[in-house]
Every structure is written in C-alpha cells, then in structure tokens.
Amino acid sequence: MKFDAVSNTSMSDINVLEFSGEVGGYAGKLFADLGANVIHVELPGGDPDRYSRPFYSNVPNKEGSLRYLYLNTNKRGLVLDITTEKGREVLLRLIDNTDVLLEDFPPGYMDKLGVGYGRLSRINPKLVYTAITPFGKDGPYKDRLPSDMVCSAMGGFLYLAGIGDDKPSRAYGDQAYMMASQYAAMGSMIALYHAEETGEGQFVDVSIQACVTTALENAAQYYDLEKIIRRSSGGLEAGYGTYPCKDGYVYIMAAMGKNRYLWDPFVHWLIDEKVEGAELLLRDEWAEPAHRKKEESKEMFNKIFLPFALNRNKMYLYEESQRRKCCVFPVSNPKDIYENPQLQYRQFFKTLRHDSLNAEIHYPGAPYETEKLKWQLNRPAPAFGQDTIEILKELSYSAEEINSLLEGGVAIGKETA
C-alpha cells in the first residue's frame, strides 16, 4: 500500500471490494472518501440499506434511501450473484487486484460458497480479508441471529445508558453497527500496513459485540475490581444530569465529588440572576455528594433551578455558563446540529448533486481534517448496477461474455455491453 505517488493526497492505489449490507457500509465509505477505489458489490436482491427509511422526499424507492446514499458516496456499484459458479468466477478475477475485502455475511457464508479467506488468500497472498459478524467467527454465540439492538444489549451498551433502576436505554440509530464499521476500517488499515511491510495478508475478525464493549469505558473494570455495576450517573444527585429549559434541555455538571470549583461559580451565577433561594445552595452540606444524592436535596435544587432554566434558552445557558467557568451544556437536537455555528464555520456539512434524483443532498462531512490527505465527495452513491458493465470490461470480459452474464442473471447492469 502506497499513497498516490504524484500528489500524495489520496488512497487512489488502494482497491477495496465491499460486500456490505446493514453493517459494513461505513467501513467502505471511510476508504472511499479518502480516494480509495471501492467497489460496492450487491447481490441481485440489492443492498438492504436501499430499503431503509427515510427516503428522499418521503418517496420509497430503490435509489432514494438517505441512509444508502450517505453510506455509499464515492463508491462504484457492481451487482453480482456470487451464489452462482459464474458469479464466483467474476469474484476470483476481482480478487487478484484487491487489497481489502470487507464483508458482513453470517460466519462461514463465504466458506460455504467456496470463496472464503483460505481460497482467496491463495490467489492473492497480500489480501486483507475483513469479516464483520455479530459475535466473531467462533465461540458459542457465533451463529446467533443479529440486530443492532441485540449487539448493543449483548455488548452492555443498553444497560450502561440507563439511570438507577430505570429500564435500559437505546441510543438513536444503529450505533453498534457504526462502531463495528469504524473498527473494521481501522483493523483493515493496520493489516494493510503489515501486508505492505511483509507481503502477507491476513484475516481480520471483527466482533460487533466486542466493538460495543469497548464503548463501556471502565464499567467492566469497576465490576472486576470493586464489584460495582455501573450505570449512568446523571440524575442521581442534585446539579448533575439533564434538566429542561425554555427550548429543550441542558446537561449540568455542577459538582464533582467534594470539589467546589464548579459548584460555587454556578451558585453565584444563580444569585447574580436573583434566583429565589439560590443562596441556600452555598451551605457547606452541598459540598457533600451524600447530601446532594438525597431526594429532598434533589427536590430543593429543582425548585430553585427549574423556574430559572424554563425561562431561558439552552444557548444562553451554555454561553453564560462558559463565561462564568461552570458547566451547563445544550442538549442539541438534529436541527441544532445542522445550524451549529461551529460546524457551519468549519463547513462540516457538504452538498452533492444527484442527477438521478434531480436534487442536491446535504451530507455530514469528515470528522477529521488532515493537512495532506484529501477527504472529498466526488460522486454520489451508485444506482443499482450502475457500474457493473464498466467493471466487467476492466476484468477483460468481452461484450459477448458480459451480455451472457447479464442475460443469465449472474450480473445486473444498467444496459447491455
């Protein structure tokens, strides 16, 4: 793996073959948006994400899923039935010039078809083969059916998000799948560097459950060392957690243990705003976590703070807390994020023209900025079978052979060769 020899600003010499459904699309996108040549391979039934809501203009169709459009920018599209012998022959030709293969099939699926890592690595010894599965390629859970909810629950993420005795809480969207995609991309890059140094590819086994478990911070260690089962601490004591305000919610972290460096400026702010009863919060007992955790203390804090917060918007509370060196943060909804002045200043959101939709679609941009390696949106997600014929021609298939594959349903393209 070497970056572009001319400009050193892209990964244009890296070839990625991606068989992704609901899980691995973001892994391929991370490569594609940095210039890698990513071929998104769909089975004849189509990528399941094509049928995911929401759709552009709320009109369900195979080309309009906003999730599909986002996850497949800068990729080319090939529709290929690898369950057929001729389809597998096409795959074997592709593998010869592939650096990374990404797939999220059930464990052993590719092996059953006769195109697992063992066979493909004999054709291309430098191949990095990355498989994303719910629980990994082996173990007692390896064949259990997945969903994002299952993986989030089995990884401990749901329980950790709850408060006290409340039921577990799920973060919006497919967070477990997104975590797995990110780790798959990172693991693939590490393996690519190894392949460049040694000439040896390898199998990268990504367990979604394990990826989720890494998001628990030190919760497992808490249990291991102290037999404490952690949950979210928000709302367990006065001045800590989510509180309503005039236009939504804010999160307050007014105290940390017995330290008063956050508490005192927060209370003095309330006193300066002439909030009734605020001076009571300066009493010595409020420096004690045990006192703040009492129900009567939480009730008193709410009685003092809520009338003040409910008459002020979250950005005022945030900006003023920053000025006073205390911690009150806005709980941003999607509208807030899209209009956020910091993200707008850094031009985080990007626009890409979609001729097939006759529209411009706005996308989240890169979560990083690199000085020399260029991130960009050059092309929209491929239409179904958009690049099939082009890719088959690159593999030296004749027009007659291509038409035979199309007519036999082995491949699907936009037109005949």
N, C-alpha and C positions, 0 to 999 in steps of 0.2 A: 504494500500500500504506500503510494507516494502521492502527495498533493500535486495539483496541476503544475507542471514544470515551467510553464510560461509565466503565469500570474501569481501562483501560489495562493490563490484566493478562493479555491473551491475544492470539493472532493470529487471532481468530474471523472477521475480514473477509477473510482470505486463502483463496482457493479453489485447491486442488491436485488435479489429475487425474493419477493414477498408474497407468501400465501397467508393473508390475514383475513379474519372475519371480524368479530366484535372486539378482539383483544389487541392484536399486534399492529394495527394501522398507524398508531402514533410513533412506534419504533421506526417504521419505514419513513415516515414523514420527517423525523429528525435528521435522517440521512439525506432525503431528497431536497429539503430546504437549504442544505449546505452544498448542493450541487451534485450529489451522487446520482448515478444513473439507476433509478429504482423502477423495476417492473412489477406492477401490482397484478398478480395472477388471480383471476376469479374462476371458480367452477361455473358451469353453464347456468346454475341457478342464481348466480350473482352474489356479490358480497352482501351479507346480511345487513350491513350498515346502510345499504341503499334503501332499505325499507324502514329506517329509523326516523322517528319524528324528532324535531319539527321539519317541515318541508318548506321550501321557498314559496312564498305567497299562500301557504297552507294548502297547497295542491299536491296530494300524494302522487309521486311518480318516480320511476327508477333513477332519474337523473337529478332530482331536486332535494334529496335529503341533505340538510345543512351539516349534519354530522359526517356523512360520507364526503361531502365537498371539502370540509375542513381537514379531515384526516388524510386526504389523498392529493393534496396540492403537489405540483412538480413531478408527479409520477406518470409513467406510461402504463397503459392498460392492455392486458392480454387475457382473453377468455379461453380456457383450455380445460378439457376433460381428462384429467390425469388418471381417471379410473379405467381408461381405455389404453390398449397397448400402444397405439399410435400417439396418444397424448403423452404417454410416458417417454416415448422416443423423442418428442419435442423437448421435454424437460431435460433429458440427458444431454441434448445438444446445448441447451442453455447453460447447464452446469459447468461446462468446460471453461466458460469465461465469467463465472460468478465468484465474487469474493465472499459474499454473505448471503445465506438463505435464512429467511425468517418465516416461521410457521407457527400457527396456534391450533393445529389439529389435536384431537384426542391422542393421548400417549400411544405410540405404536402404529398410528394410522398409516404413516408413510412407509414403515417397515412392511406392513401387510400388503401394500401396493408394490413392494419390491424396489422402492426408491428412497429408502431410509438413509441415514448418515453413513452406514457401513458401505453401501454400494456407491453412493455419490462421492465419498471421500477417495475411493479407489480411482475414480475418473479425474477428480481434482483434489490432490492431497493438501492443497492450501485452503480448501473450503472451510469457512466458519459457518457451522450449521447451528442456528439458534432456535430452540423449541420452547414456546411458552405454553405451559399447561397449568391446570388449577393447583396441583399439589406436587408437581415434579414427575419425572419419568418412572420413578419406582416408589415403593413403600405401600403401606396398607390402604392409603386413600387414592392411589394413582388413577383408578378407573371410576371414581365417583363423579357424578354429573356436576357441572359448574354453573355458576352465575356470578355476577359481580357481588350480589348480596351474600351468597354462600361464602365466597372468598373473603369478603370483608368481615363476616361473622367468624369464620374459622381462623382468621388471622388476628382476631382480637380487637379490631378497629371499632366495631359497633359498640362493644361494651365500654371501651375506654371513653367514648364520646358522651355517655350518659352522666347524669349527676345524681349522687346519693343513691336512693332506692328507685329512681326513675327507670323506665324501660330504656334499653339501648337505643341509640340514635344513629341514623344513617346520614352521612354527608350526601349532598346532591350529586347526581351523575354517577358514572362508572369509575369511581376513584381507584378501586382495586385494579381494574384493567389498565388505567392510565399509569399507575405505579409500575405495573409489570412491563408495560411498553418502554418506560424510561430505563428500567434496569436492563431490559433486553438490548436496548441500543448501547448502553454503557458496556455491558458484558461483551457485546459483539465488537465494539471498538477496541477493548482490551485484547480480545482474541486476535483481532486484525493486526495489531502491533506485534503480537507474538508470532503470527504467521509470517509477517514481513521479515522478522529477525531470524526465524528458524526454518522457514519453508514448510512448517507443519500447521495445518488447520486443526480444528477441534470442535467437539460438540459442546454447546453452551446450553445448560439445562436450567430454565427459568421457572421457578415455582411461584405462582401468584400469591399463594398463602404466605410464603416466606417474604415476598416483597412487602406485603401488607404488614407483617410482623415487624419489619424494620421501622415502620412509622410509629411504633408504640413508645419510642424514646426509651426510658429506663423502667417502664412498667414491669417487665418480666424480672428485672434485677431487684426491684422493690420486693417482689414476692419471694424471690430466691434468697435474699439476704435478710429481710425483715418480716416476711410472711404478711405483707400488706398488699391487698388487692386494690390497685389504684383505679380511680375514675377521674372525670373532670372535676376540678376544684371550684369552678365558677358557681356562685350562688350559695356556697357553703358557709360564707361569712359575710358580714356587712362590708360594703365597699369593694366587693370582689365579684365580678360577673357581669351579666347582661342586664341593662336597665332600659326601659322605654324613654323616649324623648319625643319632641314635637313632631318629627318627621321620620321616625323609625326607632332605632336602638343604638345605644352606645355600650361599649365594654369598658368597665372600670377596673383598674388595678391600683387601689388607693393604699394598700398596705402589703408588706412582705414580712411575715413573721413579726418580730418586735421592733423592727426598724420604723422610724417615724419620718424618714426623709421624703417619702411620698405622701404620707397621711397629713402632715402639718400644712404643706402648701395647698393641698386640696381643701382642707377645712377652712383655712384662711381665705381662700377664694370664695367659698360659700358665705363667710362672714362679710367679706367686702361687698358681696351682692345682696347683703341684708336678708339672707335666708333665715327664716324664723327657726330658732333652736340650734343653729349651727355651732354656736359656742359650746354647747354641751359635748360635742364630739372631740373637744380638746382635753377632756378629763383623762387622767392617767390610765384608767382602766381600758380605754380604747386602744392602747398600745399592746394589749394582750390578745393574742389570737383566740384564746379560750373565751374571752369576753365577746369578741366580735362574732363568734360562732353561735352564741345564744340566740334563741328565737326572738326574745324580747329586744335584743340588740339589733337584729336584722329589721324588726318591725320599726324601731325608732329611727334607724338610718333611712328606711324607705319613707317614713313620714316627713323627714327633714328634706331629703334629696329629691324625691319624685315631683313635688309641686314645682320646684326649680327647673328640673330637666324637662318636664312636659310643656314648658313654655319657651323652650329654646331648641333650635335645630342642632343636628348632630355635628355639622361642620363648625358651628360657633363653639360648641362644647369642646371639640377637638382642638381648634386653633387656640382657644383661650387656655386650655389645659397645657398645651405646648409652651405657650408664653410664660405660664406660671410654673413650669417644670414639674407637672404632675401628669398622671396617665389616664386620660379618657379618650377612647378611640371610637371612631364611627364604625358601625357595622354596615359595610357597603353592600347594597343590592346590585344586580346587574346594570341597572340604569346609572347608578353612582359610578361604577367602574368605567363604563363607557364614556362618561363625562368627566372623569377624574382629571384635574389639571396637570398632575404629574405625568400620567400616562399620555395625555394629549401633548404635553410639551415634548416628550421623548418620542412622539409619533409611533406609539406602540401598535395601534390598530392600522391595518393595511387594507387596501382595496384592490380587488382583482376582477377583471372583466370576464364574464361568462357568456360567450356568444350563444351557447345552446339554450340559455335562459333569457337571453336578451336583457341582461341586468348586470349591475356591479354588486359584488358581495363583499362585505366587510369581515375581516378575519383578525383574530388575535395574532400579534407578531411574535418575534422571538423573545424568550425570557432572558436572553443574554445579548450582549453586544461584543463582538470580537473585532479587534483592530484590523486584522489582515485576512481572516477567513470570512468570506461574504455570505450572509444569510439573505435569501431573497425569495419572492414569489414570482415565478416566471410563467407558470401555466396552471390553469385550473385542473381539478380532478378529471381524470379521463372518463368520457362517456363509455357505455357498456360496449366492449370490443373495439374501442376506438383505434388502438394501435396494433391490433392482432396481426394484420397483414404486413405492416411495416416490420414488425419483429420477426415474423416468419421469413421474410425476404432477407433480413440480416443474418439469419441462420442458414442461408443458401438454399432454401426451398424454392423450387421452380413455381411458376404461375399455375401449372397443371397440378402440382402436388398441393399447393395451397388451396386451390378450388376443391380438390378432393377432400382435404381436411375439413373445409367449411361445409361442403355438401354432406359429409358423413357425421356432422355434429361434434366432431372432435375439437374443433375450434369455432369461435364465433367472431366475425369481423363486421365492420360497417358496410363493406361492399365486397365484391369478388375481386380477385387479383387480375 
